[in-house]
Amino acid sequence: MRSSYTQLYLHLIWATWDRLPLLSPAIETRVYAAITAKCRELKCVPLAVGGVEDHVHLLVKFPPTVEIARLVKEIKGSSSHLITHEITPGEFFKWQGAYGAFTCRRDDALTLVEYIERQKEHHQFGKIRKEWEQSAAETKETKGD
């Protein structure tokens, strides 16, 4: 029996509640590690995770058996739980309900990996790519969706 062959790449972007600067450098390494671990648990391959104080980007290769909504829900839920119960218990933390999800071609994945890994630099110097930041900006207007 032949097996299916897929190459599905997904760029996800989601923001903190009200775009508050809740992802401090002190916690981001653990949060990104939790995001990566959850991806692997769901049989996805995390290619890049990065962001700034108020939003996260994730590029993941995923199988067709994983629903995008479930992937996002589980990643956001597990990382939020880690933050509120282990990293900074008693402090406010919440992700916005909305997110952006964009597919990309394998040929574009390397460029996107570099972009995600250099998020702080891109934002600091105003060198963002609007098409890759658009949904993060839109979540500010649609918080809690």
DARA-V523562 format. One record per residue. N is the residue number from 0. RES is the residue in one letter. SS is DSSP state (2 for helix, 1 for strand, 0 for the rest). PHI is phi in whole degrees, 0 to 359 (999 if undefined). PSI is psi in whole degrees, 0 to 359 (none if undefined). Layout:
# DARA-V523562
((N & RES & SS & PHI & PSI) (N & RES & SS & PHI & PSI))
This chain:
# DARA-V523562
((0 & M & 0 & 999 & 134) (1 & R & 0 & 279 & 148) (2 & S & 0 & 256 & 156) (3 & S & 0 & 287 & 152) (4 & Y & 0 & 233 & 123) (5 & T & 0 & 225 & 153) (6 & Q & 0 & 224 & 90) (7 & L & 0 & 249 & 118) (8 & Y & 1 & 245 & 133) (9 & L & 1 & 230 & 128) (10 & H & 1 & 258 & 117) (11 & L & 1 & 249 & 143) (12 & I & 1 & 222 & 131) (13 & W & 1 & 214 & 158) (14 & A & 1 & 242 & 163) (15 & T & 1 & 284 & 164) (16 & W & 2 & 303 & 129) (17 & D & 2 & 55 & 21) (18 & R & 2 & 57 & 32) (19 & L & 0 & 290 & 147) (20 & P & 0 & 282 & 71) (21 & L & 0 & 266 & 345) (22 & L & 0 & 265 & 80) (23 & S & 0 & 286 & 158) (24 & P & 2 & 304 & 333) (25 & A & 2 & 293 & 334) (26 & I & 2 & 246 & 345) (27 & E & 2 & 298 & 324) (28 & T & 2 & 299 & 315) (29 & R & 2 & 291 & 323) (30 & V & 2 & 294 & 314) (31 & Y & 2 & 296 & 324) (32 & A & 2 & 295 & 321) (33 & A & 2 & 293 & 321) (34 & I & 2 & 298 & 314) (35 & T & 2 & 298 & 315) (36 & A & 2 & 298 & 318) (37 & K & 2 & 295 & 321) (38 & C & 2 & 302 & 312) (39 & R & 2 & 297 & 320) (40 & E & 2 & 301 & 326) (41 & L & 0 & 270 & 13) (42 & K & 0 & 68 & 27) (43 & C & 0 & 257 & 158) (44 & V & 1 & 250 & 107) (45 & P & 1 & 286 & 125) (46 & L & 1 & 260 & 330) (47 & A & 1 & 197 & 141) (48 & V & 1 & 220 & 134) (49 & G & 1 & 189 & 173) (50 & G & 1 & 172 & 197) (51 & V & 1 & 230 & 190) (52 & E & 0 & 299 & 337) (53 & D & 0 & 239 & 3) (54 & H & 1 & 198 & 162) (55 & V & 1 & 234 & 144) (56 & H & 1 & 245 & 143) (57 & L & 1 & 220 & 131) (58 & L & 1 & 247 & 125) (59 & V & 1 & 223 & 142) (60 & K & 1 & 265 & 128) (61 & F & 0 & 226 & 152) (62 & P & 0 & 279 & 158) (63 & P & 0 & 292 & 350) (64 & T & 0 & 277 & 351) (65 & V & 0 & 259 & 121) (66 & E & 0 & 284 & 138) (67 & I & 2 & 301 & 314) (68 & A & 2 & 299 & 320) (69 & R & 2 & 293 & 317) (70 & L & 2 & 303 & 311) (71 & V & 2 & 295 & 314) (72 & K & 2 & 302 & 315) (73 & E & 2 & 289 & 322) (74 & I & 2 & 295 & 311) (75 & K & 2 & 295 & 319) (76 & G & 2 & 295 & 314) (77 & S & 2 & 291 & 322) (78 & S & 2 & 289 & 322) (79 & S & 2 & 295 & 318) (80 & H & 2 & 298 & 316) (81 & L & 2 & 302 & 313) (82 & I & 2 & 295 & 311) (83 & T & 2 & 282 & 342) (84 & H & 2 & 249 & 337) (85 & E & 2 & 238 & 313) (86 & I & 2 & 281 & 307) (87 & T & 0 & 225 & 64) (88 & P & 0 & 298 & 140) (89 & G & 0 & 90 & 346) (90 & E & 0 & 263 & 151) (91 & F & 0 & 290 & 132) (92 & F & 0 & 205 & 137) (93 & K & 0 & 198 & 140) (94 & W & 1 & 273 & 153) (95 & Q & 0 & 290 & 156) (96 & G & 0 & 288 & 331) (97 & A & 0 & 279 & 162) (98 & Y & 0 & 202 & 164) (99 & G & 1 & 246 & 142) (100 & A & 1 & 222 & 124) (101 & F & 1 & 226 & 133) (102 & T & 1 & 278 & 156) (103 & C & 1 & 217 & 162) (104 & R & 0 & 282 & 153) (105 & R & 2 & 304 & 323) (106 & D & 2 & 296 & 335) (107 & D & 2 & 269 & 350) (108 & A & 2 & 297 & 319) (109 & L & 2 & 297 & 319) (110 & T & 2 & 296 & 319) (111 & L & 2 & 291 & 322) (112 & V & 2 & 302 & 313) (113 & E & 2 & 298 & 318) (114 & Y & 2 & 299 & 315) (115 & I & 2 & 293 & 317) (116 & E & 2 & 293 & 341) (117 & R & 0 & 248 & 31) (118 & Q & 2 & 306 & 312) (119 & K & 2 & 301 & 316) (120 & E & 2 & 296 & 314) (121 & H & 2 & 299 & 318) (122 & H & 2 & 287 & 321) (123 & Q & 2 & 299 & 319) (124 & F & 0 & 259 & 10) (125 & G & 0 & 66 & 32) (126 & K & 0 & 252 & 43) (127 & I & 0 & 279 & 155) (128 & R & 0 & 258 & 112) (129 & K & 2 & 304 & 323) (130 & E & 2 & 292 & 340) (131 & W & 2 & 258 & 357) (132 & E & 2 & 242 & 350) (133 & Q & 2 & 307 & 311) (134 & S & 2 & 290 & 331) (135 & A & 2 & 296 & 321) (136 & A & 2 & 290 & 321) (137 & E & 2 & 294 & 329) (138 & T & 2 & 295 & 336) (139 & K & 2 & 298 & 324) (140 & E & 2 & 276 & 341) (141 & T & 0 & 241 & 33) (142 & K & 0 & 305 & 142) (143 & G & 0 & 80 & 3) (144 & D & 0 & 292 & none))
